[in-house]
Each structure stands twice: as structure tokens, then as C-alpha cells.
Amino acid sequence: MSKVFLSRTQAAKRVGRCAKTMRNLAARDMGPPFLKIGDRPAYPADELDAWLAAGGDAA
């Protein structure tokens, strides 16, 4: 089974934040785990959901 990856914009929508917030969280090493594919971040959907379940970006 292949892994599903989300773009920064897609991940931001799933988290309920804007893409700029996701970029800022990544810069501060406080955001969900992601990979770089070329020069773009790719967020594994399952790891994004786990990050949210663990209280990630609690507003």
C-alpha cells in the first residue's frame, strides 16, 4: 500500500491553519513531520493525523 502525501496547502487545510503558519511551524521545528521532495515539503497524511491527535498545534 502506498503512502499518501499532502502538499503544504493541503496539510494546512487538514489542520485548519494557513500555509504560512505551517511554514513557520516547520522553521521553528514545532510542526508535523514532513519530507522534502525536490524543493517542496510533503506531509505524510498518517503522520499529520498522529501529530494532531497528540495535541500538535493546540490553539
PyMOL commands that set and color helices and strands:
alter all, ss='L'
color gray80, all
select helices_A, chain A and resi 8-15+19-27+45-53
alter helices_A, ss='H'
color red, helices_A
select strands_A, chain A and resi 5-6+35-37+40-44
alter strands_A, ss='S'
color yellow, strands_A
deselect
rebuild
show_as cartoon
